[in-house]
Structures are given as C-alpha cells and as structure tokens.
Amino acid sequence: MSSNVDADPLLTTETQQPRRSKFLCPALVITGLTCLTLAIVFSFISFQASFYQEGVPIRVLALNTWGMPYNIFGGLDKEIRMPAIAQMIQKKEFDVYFLEELWMRPDHEKIRQKASAVGYHMTSYDSMTQRECPYLPLDFLCCDGSATPSGCSGLAVVSRYPMKEVQFTIYNDHGPMAGGEKMARKGFGRVRVSPSENITVDLFVTHTCASDLVEDKATRESQVKQLLTAVRESTADFAILGGDFNSDPRAVNETTYGLLKNQMASSMEDFFQRIANWLIPDRATYGNPRNTYSYTYDPVLYDYIWHRSNDNNLVLTNLFDIPWLRTHKDGGLHHTDEKDRENSSAEKIREKRSADAKMISLSDHEAVTASLVLYKKKKQIS
C-alpha cells in the first residue's frame, strides 16, 4: 500500500511579505532631498572657488537723520538725537553708514568727530554739496548749513575704509518751492573705497524729491534716471546705493522703484524673497507703528539699500533688517533686537508708548541695514 506521507506536507505555510514601515518612504524622500541640497551647496561652493575670489563681507546702514532745525522746520529733539546717532556710529557695528538730511554743519561736525575718534572716515560737509554761501544764507544757489539748510544736500558717508574718491552731483531737476524742495539742492554722492586688496566699491548715497504730488513724482523719476546713469558708468567692481528715495514699491502712477529694480538688485528683496514678508507695517521705514514721531502716518517703505556688480562679479545678501534704533531722552542709546521684535506687536507698542515716553526714535525714519558679501571674479588664464 503506497503512502502519501512524503507527497503531502505536514504543514502548509504561506510566504509572508515583509512589513513596510509607514515612515520609510518619507524618510527616503527627506534623505534624498538632503543629499541633493548638499550636492547643490557643495557644487556652488566649488563653483565659487573656481571662478571667484574669497568673499569680502561689508555691512551697510542707511538712515535719514531728520536733521531739520526745530525752530524753522520742526526737527523734534534734534539736540538729543544727533549725539545718539554719533554714539551709534561710534560702536562700529557697520562698515558703511549712508546718512541723509544731515543738513546742519554743527551736527555734521559732531558726528565726524565721533567717527574719527574710532578710526572711521567721513565725507566733509562741503564735499557733499555745492559751493558754500559767501554772503546770503537764503541763496539756494549756494549752501549755508549754519543758519538754514538752504541750498544744501544733507548727505554724508561714514566709512571704515579710507576714501579714495569723493564726488557730489546736483540733480538737474528739483521739486516745487512749496515744501522746500526748490530751496534744497538735493543730489547724490559717490565715494570710492577699497575694502580689500584689488577690490573697489563705489558707494552712492542720495535723497530724492519728497511728496506724492504728480509733479514731484515726475521730478523723482528724473532724479533716479540721472542717478542710475552714474551708477551704470561706474568703473568700480561693485556699486552700493543707499538712501531715502521717498517712493514706496506700491506707489501708483510712478516708476521710481521699477527704474531702480531694473538696473540694480534690492538687498531687501534678496533676503525676504516673498513680498508679504517685507510689505508690512512692522518693516515700514516711515510711519512705522513703533516710531515715536511718524507713527500717526500711513506706514510706507522709502529707504533702501541696492547693489550692482560689474564684469560678472557677484553680490550676495546675507541679512537685511530694519532695526529699532531709539535713545533715552537723557541720552542713553537703545537698540531693540530681533527677539524683542518677535515679542512685540504694533498694538503692544502703542500701549507701551505712554509708559515708555522717555524713549525716542533716532529719527522719524527707521534705518535699513544689509550684510553683503562681495565676490570678485578671478582673472582667467587663457
């Protein structure tokens, strides 16, 4: 009798499929993306090393100092704010300071002395304006700066680096007599420096026509076109432009911001990328809710730092910020950092203002700052 014992297995088993972790696929995706990112970063670093010299960092601050005489034009607390601005510069937190509305000679000298004491260099008052008035202080064909800001530009540059060239250009077009635009002689300054061996930078500072009247917008556009011609003609390796442009990116029927963006790169847009991150009241440079002077006005962006490079050189923006620069009425400087900013809201600032009445802003404008890295292209040997 035949047996089927060997033919029929004693135990039938099914092939078991290995369990797949629900975390395995996401982990693989994350690992893949990480490796890809690292590869791109290392490739970029290798590319930089092959084609560019070592990067040169340069930190820049631009501030409209609101240096109008109080008795004529209402520059509140100027006798407190100007020493505080000088004290801020003396801390040497930045390599370049672009200053606007530094109208009066005594204020300019006060800042120059403080900057010089720590080894910094500052443009002379007369190097950033037209000729000094020999007789009449109200003649806008010359610059007074002692009794009134008539005929002056109010511009200055403070630099860690020695100044190789200094040049001032008056704008061809000026605004109407109303508001003092015709009385002032606005323009732009150019200062050449060398932050590192074989690297040249032209520093441009300006303050353009104010107000949103139709004729003022046209004047502002004309001024920016004249300025950009000079920037394009610069023979330096890099150009950095800072100042008060009196034009918001959202301005209607005006091309000022677009003209600048077409020829230069905005360090603000470099850093924030998304427009929603910087077109907010907390980052307004005029009418900022935290400003003790201009908080009652609509918040707008008027102040910028731009850059441009020649000969395929490269500029990267590592940081852009709008710091809280304030001082005690008794003279103590206070700088609110990013952590304080995160813990504060516009409403909390308003509520605190009455209790914090002894603190004042350094100006009716907020400063803008940028940390840039300059990469000069290596000369290729054929």
C-alpha positions as CSV (number, residue, x, y, z in Angstrom):
1,M,0.0,0.0,0.0
2,S,1.5,3.3,-1.1
3,S,1.9,6.1,1.3
4,N,1.2,9.8,0.5
5,V,3.1,10.9,3.6
6,D,6.0,12.2,1.6
7,A,3.8,13.7,-1.0
8,D,1.6,15.8,1.3
9,P,3.4,18.2,3.6
10,L,2.6,18.0,7.3
11,L,2.3,21.8,7.5
12,T,1.4,24.2,4.8
13,T,2.9,27.7,5.2
14,E,2.2,30.9,3.3
15,T,5.0,33.1,2.2
16,Q,4.9,36.1,4.5
17,Q,5.5,39.6,3.0
18,P,7.9,41.8,4.9
19,R,6.2,44.7,6.7
20,R,6.8,48.2,5.3
21,S,7.2,50.9,7.7
22,K,4.9,53.9,7.0
23,F,7.8,56.1,7.8
24,L,10.2,54.5,5.3
25,C,9.1,56.4,2.2
26,P,9.1,59.9,3.7
27,A,12.4,59.2,5.3
28,L,13.9,58.2,1.9
29,V,12.4,61.3,0.3
30,I,13.9,63.5,3.1
31,T,17.2,61.8,2.8
32,G,17.2,62.2,-1.0
33,L,16.3,65.9,-0.8
34,T,19.0,66.4,1.9
35,C,21.6,64.8,-0.3
36,L,20.5,66.8,-3.3
37,T,20.6,70.0,-1.3
38,L,24.1,69.2,0.0
39,A,25.3,68.4,-3.5
40,I,23.9,71.7,-4.8
41,V,25.6,73.6,-1.9
42,F,28.9,71.9,-2.4
43,S,28.7,72.4,-6.2
44,F,28.0,76.1,-5.6
45,I,30.9,76.4,-3.2
46,S,33.2,74.6,-5.7
47,F,31.9,76.9,-8.5
48,Q,32.7,80.0,-6.3
49,A,36.1,78.7,-5.5
50,S,36.8,78.1,-9.2
51,F,35.6,81.4,-10.6
52,Y,35.6,83.9,-7.7
53,Q,38.0,85.3,-5.2
54,E,37.2,84.8,-1.5
55,G,34.1,86.7,-0.5
56,V,34.5,90.1,1.2
57,P,31.8,91.0,3.7
58,I,30.6,94.5,4.0
59,R,27.9,95.7,6.5
60,V,25.8,98.8,5.5
61,L,23.4,101.1,7.3
62,A,21.3,103.9,5.7
63,L,19.4,106.4,7.9
64,N,17.5,109.6,7.2
65,T,18.7,111.5,10.3
66,W,15.8,114.1,10.2
67,G,18.3,116.9,10.8
68,M,16.0,119.8,10.2
69,P,16.4,122.8,12.6
70,Y,13.5,122.7,15.1
71,N,12.9,126.4,15.2
72,I,12.4,126.6,11.4
73,F,11.3,123.1,10.2
74,G,10.3,121.3,13.3
75,G,13.0,118.6,13.7
76,L,12.0,117.5,17.2
77,D,14.6,116.5,19.9
78,K,17.4,117.0,17.4
79,E,19.8,118.1,20.3
80,I,19.3,114.6,21.8
81,R,19.0,112.5,18.6
82,M,22.2,113.7,16.9
83,P,24.5,112.8,19.7
84,A,22.8,109.4,19.9
85,I,23.4,108.9,16.1
86,A,27.0,109.8,16.6
87,Q,27.2,107.3,19.5
88,M,25.6,104.6,17.4
89,I,28.3,105.1,14.7
90,Q,31.0,105.1,17.3
91,K,30.0,101.5,18.2
92,K,31.4,100.4,14.7
93,E,28.7,97.8,14.1
94,F,28.7,98.6,10.4
95,D,31.4,99.3,7.8
96,V,29.5,101.9,5.9
97,Y,26.9,104.5,7.0
98,F,24.7,106.4,4.5
99,L,23.3,109.5,6.1
100,E,20.6,111.8,4.7
101,E,19.1,115.0,6.0
102,L,22.2,115.8,7.9
103,W,21.5,119.4,7.0
104,M,23.4,121.5,9.5
105,R,27.1,121.9,9.8
106,P,27.3,121.6,13.6
107,D,25.5,118.3,13.6
108,H,27.8,117.0,10.8
109,E,30.9,118.0,12.7
110,K,29.6,116.3,15.9
111,I,29.2,113.0,14.0
112,R,32.5,113.5,12.2
113,Q,34.4,113.9,15.4
114,K,32.9,110.8,17.0
115,A,33.6,108.7,13.8
116,S,37.1,110.0,13.6
117,A,37.8,109.1,17.2
118,V,37.3,105.4,16.4
119,G,39.2,105.5,13.1
120,Y,36.4,105.9,10.7
121,H,36.3,108.3,7.8
122,M,33.6,110.8,6.9
123,T,32.9,113.0,3.9
124,S,33.4,116.6,4.7
125,Y,30.3,118.8,4.7
126,D,31.3,120.8,1.7
127,S,32.4,117.8,-0.4
128,M,28.7,116.7,-0.5
129,T,27.1,119.9,-1.5
130,Q,27.5,122.9,-3.9
131,R,29.7,125.9,-3.0
132,E,29.4,127.5,0.4
133,C,27.4,130.7,0.6
134,P,29.8,133.7,0.8
135,Y,27.1,136.2,1.9
136,L,23.4,135.4,1.9
137,P,22.3,132.3,3.8
138,L,19.0,132.1,1.9
139,D,20.5,131.9,-1.6
140,F,19.7,128.4,-2.8
141,L,22.5,128.7,-5.4
142,C,24.9,128.1,-2.6
143,C,24.9,126.1,0.6
144,D,24.5,127.7,4.0
145,G,24.1,124.9,6.6
146,S,24.8,127.1,9.6
147,A,21.5,129.1,9.9
148,T,19.4,127.2,7.4
149,P,19.6,124.1,5.2
150,S,19.1,126.3,2.1
151,G,21.0,125.2,-0.9
152,C,22.4,122.1,0.8
153,S,22.1,118.3,0.1
154,G,22.2,116.9,3.7
155,L,24.2,113.9,2.5
156,A,27.2,112.2,4.2
157,V,29.0,108.9,4.1
158,V,30.9,107.4,7.0
159,S,33.2,104.5,6.2
160,R,35.6,102.1,7.9
161,Y,37.7,102.2,4.8
162,P,39.8,105.2,3.6
163,M,38.1,107.2,0.9
164,K,39.9,107.2,-2.5
165,E,37.5,109.5,-4.4
166,V,34.6,111.7,-3.3
167,Q,32.2,113.3,-5.7
168,F,28.9,115.1,-5.4
169,T,26.4,115.7,-8.3
170,I,23.4,118.0,-8.0
171,Y,20.2,116.8,-9.6
172,N,19.2,118.6,-12.8
173,D,15.5,118.7,-11.7
174,H,14.1,119.8,-8.4
175,G,10.7,119.9,-6.8
176,P,8.5,122.9,-6.3
177,M,9.2,125.8,-3.9
178,A,6.4,124.6,-1.6
179,G,7.7,122.1,0.9
180,G,11.3,123.4,0.5
181,E,12.3,121.1,-2.4
182,K,13.4,124.0,-4.6
183,M,15.3,125.6,-1.7
184,A,17.3,122.5,-1.1
185,R,19.9,121.3,-3.6
186,K,19.4,117.5,-3.5
187,G,21.7,115.2,-5.4
188,F,23.8,112.1,-5.0
189,G,27.2,111.5,-3.6
190,R,29.8,108.9,-4.8
191,V,32.6,107.6,-2.6
192,R,35.1,105.1,-3.8
193,V,36.6,102.7,-1.2
194,S,38.7,99.5,-1.3
195,P,37.5,97.1,1.4
196,S,40.1,94.5,0.3
197,E,43.1,94.4,-2.0
198,N,42.2,94.7,-5.7
199,I,38.5,95.3,-4.9
200,T,36.9,98.7,-5.5
201,V,33.4,99.7,-4.4
202,D,31.6,102.9,-5.4
203,L,29.3,104.0,-2.5
204,F,26.3,106.0,-3.7
205,V,24.1,108.0,-1.3
206,T,21.0,110.0,-2.2
207,H,17.8,111.7,-1.0
208,T,15.2,112.3,-3.7
209,C,12.3,114.7,-4.0
210,A,9.5,114.2,-1.5
211,S,5.7,114.2,-1.6
212,D,3.3,112.3,-3.8
213,L,2.1,115.3,-6.0
214,V,2.2,114.5,-9.7
215,E,5.0,117.0,-10.4
216,D,7.0,115.6,-7.5
217,K,6.7,112.0,-8.8
218,A,7.9,113.2,-12.2
219,T,10.9,115.0,-10.6
220,R,11.7,111.9,-8.5
221,E,11.8,109.7,-11.6
222,S,14.0,112.2,-13.4
223,Q,16.4,112.3,-10.5
224,V,16.6,108.5,-10.3
225,K,17.3,108.3,-14.0
226,Q,20.2,110.7,-13.6
227,L,21.5,108.7,-10.6
228,L,21.3,105.4,-12.4
229,T,23.3,106.8,-15.3
230,A,26.1,107.5,-12.9
231,V,25.8,104.0,-11.4
232,R,26.0,102.4,-14.8
233,E,29.1,104.5,-15.7
234,S,30.9,103.4,-12.5
235,T,34.2,101.6,-13.2
236,A,34.4,100.1,-9.7
237,D,34.0,96.3,-9.3
238,F,30.8,96.9,-7.2
239,A,28.3,99.7,-6.6
240,I,26.3,100.0,-3.4
241,L,23.5,102.6,-3.2
242,G,21.6,103.6,-0.1
243,G,19.3,106.4,0.9
244,D,15.8,107.9,1.2
245,F,14.0,107.5,-2.1
246,N,10.6,108.8,-1.0
247,S,8.9,106.2,-3.1
248,D,7.0,103.1,-1.9
249,P,7.0,99.9,-4.1
250,R,3.2,100.2,-4.1
251,A,3.2,103.8,-5.4
252,V,0.5,104.5,-8.0
253,N,1.4,106.2,-11.3
254,E,5.1,106.2,-10.5
255,T,8.1,104.2,-11.9
256,T,10.8,105.2,-9.4
257,Y,11.1,101.8,-7.7
258,G,10.8,99.9,-11.0
259,L,13.6,102.1,-12.5
260,L,15.9,101.1,-9.7
261,K,14.9,97.5,-9.7
262,N,15.6,97.3,-13.5
263,Q,19.2,98.4,-13.0
264,M,20.1,97.2,-9.6
265,A,19.3,94.5,-7.0
266,S,17.4,95.2,-3.8
267,S,19.1,93.7,-0.8
268,M,15.6,93.7,0.9
269,E,14.1,91.6,-1.9
270,D,17.3,89.4,-2.0
271,F,16.8,88.5,1.7
272,F,13.0,88.3,2.1
273,Q,12.1,86.8,-1.3
274,R,8.4,86.9,-0.7
275,I,6.8,90.3,-0.9
276,A,4.5,89.6,2.0
277,N,7.5,89.4,4.3
278,W,8.5,93.0,3.9
279,L,5.5,95.0,2.8
280,I,4.1,95.1,6.3
281,P,3.8,97.9,8.8
282,D,6.4,96.5,11.1
283,R,9.0,96.9,8.4
284,A,7.9,100.3,7.2
285,T,10.7,102.9,7.2
286,Y,8.3,105.8,7.6
287,G,5.1,105.8,9.5
288,N,6.3,102.7,11.4
289,P,3.9,101.9,14.3
290,R,6.9,101.8,16.7
291,N,8.3,105.2,15.6
292,T,7.8,107.8,18.3
293,Y,7.5,110.6,15.7
294,S,5.9,109.3,12.5
295,Y,3.6,106.6,13.9
296,T,0.5,108.6,13.1
297,Y,1.2,108.4,9.3
298,D,0.4,105.6,7.0
299,P,3.3,103.1,7.0
300,V,5.4,103.1,3.8
301,L,8.8,102.0,2.6
302,Y,11.0,104.9,1.5
303,D,14.6,103.8,2.4
304,Y,16.5,101.1,0.6
305,I,20.0,99.5,0.0
306,W,20.7,98.5,-3.6
307,H,23.7,96.8,-5.2
308,R,25.2,96.2,-8.6
309,S,28.3,94.5,-9.8
310,N,30.5,94.9,-12.9
311,D,32.4,92.3,-15.0
312,N,30.3,89.4,-13.9
313,N,31.2,89.9,-10.2
314,L,28.7,88.6,-7.6
315,V,27.0,90.1,-4.6
316,L,25.1,88.0,-2.0
317,T,22.8,89.4,0.7
318,N,23.3,87.5,4.0
319,L,21.0,89.7,6.0
320,F,18.6,92.6,5.7
321,D,17.0,94.3,8.7
322,I,15.1,97.3,9.9
323,P,16.4,97.7,13.4
324,W,14.7,99.6,16.3
325,L,17.0,102.5,17.0
326,R,16.0,104.5,20.0
327,T,17.5,106.6,22.7
328,H,16.6,107.8,26.2
329,K,15.8,111.4,26.5
330,D,18.6,111.5,29.0
331,G,21.0,110.3,26.2
332,G,21.3,106.5,26.6
333,L,21.2,104.7,23.3
334,H,19.0,101.6,23.0
335,H,18.8,99.1,20.2
336,T,15.9,96.6,20.1
337,D,17.0,93.3,18.6
338,E,15.1,90.7,16.5
339,K,14.0,88.8,19.7
340,D,12.4,91.9,21.1
341,R,10.7,92.4,17.7
342,E,9.1,89.0,17.8
343,N,7.8,89.6,21.3
344,S,6.2,92.9,20.3
345,S,3.2,93.8,18.2
346,A,2.1,97.1,16.9
347,E,-0.7,97.3,19.4
348,K,1.6,96.4,22.3
349,I,4.0,99.1,21.2
350,R,1.2,101.7,21.1
351,E,0.1,100.7,24.6
352,K,3.6,100.9,25.9
353,R,4.3,104.3,24.3
354,S,2.8,106.3,27.2
355,A,4.7,104.3,29.8
356,D,7.9,104.5,27.6
357,A,7.7,108.2,27.0
358,K,11.3,108.7,27.9
359,M,12.4,106.6,24.9
360,I,12.5,108.3,21.5
361,S,13.4,107.1,18.0
362,L,16.6,108.4,16.4
363,S,14.7,109.8,13.5
364,D,11.2,110.0,12.0
365,H,12.5,107.3,9.6
366,E,13.7,103.9,10.5
367,A,17.2,102.8,9.4
368,V,17.8,99.9,7.0
369,T,20.7,97.6,7.2
370,A,22.3,95.0,5.0
371,S,25.1,92.5,5.3
372,L,26.5,91.8,1.9
373,V,29.3,89.6,0.6
374,L,31.3,90.7,-2.5
375,Y,32.7,88.1,-4.8
376,K,35.1,89.3,-7.5
377,K,35.6,87.1,-10.5
378,K,39.1,85.6,-10.9
379,K,41.0,86.5,-14.0
380,Q,41.0,83.5,-16.3
381,I,44.3,82.5,-17.8
382,S,43.8,81.6,-21.4
